[in-house]
């Protein structure tokens, strides 16, 4: 009876039943046996698409992000394909429960749920955005437990739909004969996964697309399960689809010729739609007659790489599913024992891929791609550490848990640089024998940054050291001129507000230690003890090759409907004066609410707090004009650079000052030479520093230029970025002296605030 139920179930779940499956299998196996090229007669050409580079054209990128967030996101359904276990990654569990990064230890599923909720909130949608998760027999239980144990990560229960993918019979030979089980289950069929292309058939059988269409949704966003950078490009991809009215829009990344990633190609003469994905092992032979897959001037193939993230227009998608019953083109990939091609090394199955839905679209469908820089869009977790190491030795992207996490931090650090924040260069490390450049650990929760434009609008100026950790969680957080050397976690509850301005945070912080004890550069404090602690790392850390040690941290948190303003000095560090470490005001405190508290803002008579770590309801308006002392310092720097005494900086002087970096010279001239006469006058030089002061970078810019000039006077050749972070004993002494003077001045204002009835309550996250 079990065998009969099993066959009846497979017959019902496959469109056309098992008879149709056998017919399809025989035809595909015969074509494979005869060596038929599925693209015979097709002429490849370049597809139409959009190249979006956040650094090259930030205005257009921001425009498309706003368009996607304002017009498309509120009418979008998100579909997550997650049918695999983590065994391929060296993890005994479902891939969705793996942490995307260990700083916050949020699972991939939690990150994706938070991303959908954030897009829903910031788009102003008046209806919940559905999330569909496709699982398999292997992952359905783990996925359901993960959802229920965490209360669906804040999503409504009816907002998440979980559908299960069925397996198909395995095939033993070219005749398409089924494979039966062992002696104990000789009547049971051996089955294998059908591929992630089943998502279209399952949606069609559940009639979900028709229901979404009736509810007013217009787009379907498909993505896979272990790419932590998905949110960086979601809004922009939807914006391109909305802007161009595309029936299908594939997210893509640059690919090098011959790289093991499918290419998006326009095929003239193809039986279906002419733009589709072609696997890398088929793309090379197809392009052989045209000179092969050759790199262009930018070093990349003209055919962008497919990353299995795409957007479909719902109306076109519904018509396509109704016509083809959700069954996308199938294929077989047998491994033969010899050249006779009659015996298989192992059983095979008929399979399909979700991106091949493009082949079923009508010929007049509007399709395209949106190509993003790889650092911004794609760094999945696909391989275990050993496989990743072997790929690395062959100069192939490893795509491991460690490289994915490091790439996530690096992408967020590049966003900080776009915000005007100075980021210390990465440290060289080895994680699972793979060399990596570890940047500061920066994590943005989706509810803080649903788009890259949001990050730039919320953070301005400041600096962060390589050993630092910065986590920003919650909406309504603005950061101006934060100098971080340690760990800081910022959180804003719903309705709360956090405004950070001119804040210095120093503590021992959190840091990462390689589990194999291999260090390429000197590590921070507690290296030996951290190495001993790393020996018993859990499996989710072992596959990364590093563990996280939380030595010390600071936390700023705003409760519901509570505004918080933070400024001054926070934390404890070896460079902090001893007398300040004993003061309670060294820690940031939430403002006690009383009957006179106005949640809408401060009263006119309130003074702005400038105490050590003081918090007041709102920030004061700053005067950004240069003082006499600041103007004198700026002019002095100008005169030192002006070697010929002409009261103007020419190209040679700017070239010399810019460390002989032509790219930096061009950027400096574009910024400074406002009258376009080829020279920089004193007035233009001063105006630049006014802008730097507005961006909260005046002090650190003066320091940087001074160190540049000092290195030239000493005839020393030191890399610019290293010179920026070099502190002498004398500068440390001056820093301590200034901190003491500032502390005395600020303590007076703290006492004044207390006399006005503003009370404080201490808290600290050890």
Order of alpha helices (4+ residues) and beta strands (2+ residues): alpha-alpha-beta-beta-alpha-beta-alpha-beta-alpha-beta-beta-beta-alpha-alpha-beta-alpha-beta-beta-beta-alpha-beta-alpha-beta-beta-beta-alpha-alpha-alpha-beta-beta-beta-beta-alpha-beta-beta-beta-beta-beta-beta-beta-alpha-alpha-beta-beta-beta-alpha-beta-beta-alpha-beta-alpha-alpha-beta-alpha-alpha-alpha-alpha-beta
